[in-house]
Amino acid sequence: MPQRNDAALDFLHNRRSRPAKTLIAPAPTREDLMPLLTAAARTPDHGKLEPWRFIVVEKGAMQRLGDLTAEAGTRLGKSSEDIAKARSQFDLGQLAVVVVEIQKDSPKIPPLEMTYSAGAVCLALLNAALAAGWGANWLSGWMSHDRGFCKAAFDLAENERIAGLIHIATEGAVPPERPRPDVDAITTWVET
């Protein structure tokens, strides 16, 4: 019989991201953040390539990122509403961890598996933050897919892209539960 971790299962059954706009100060300190990054770095990575890295964005950098978002939105012809919505994660942000996907040359590991691993790191970091008692939310947005923004904001190389921006701070409001998938409707059993 397998050894159960009921506390972990209960957490996973009840986990709920906190909207980034409801996160308030204080944010985790560097000392608070290191165990969360360490937990996220334990993600399976298909060949031990470590096809990801972290950039921690502290409060003092948020204004610059908001301004770069506005510049990118203007360059891309986005509406003022789209720009305001995209930059709000930085205007309101306390701390965010940018999970950067790194595509590495590998004769055995397909590029898509590196993308999967980077996404898994995002979820692992989000869950680690929530389990540690912080409010957290995984965001991206059109600017995170724009090469100009990625270069100006984070000096990303050509083989790098943003997998997610994980905002972490103090929970300012408890969100209501939302509808969840009907697991029976999305599950197929293969018996033979």
Summary of the structure (lengths in Angstrom):
residues: 192
radius of gyration: 18.0
end to end distance: 24.7
largest distance: 58.9
contacts: 535
relative contact order: 0.22
helix: 45%
strand: 18%
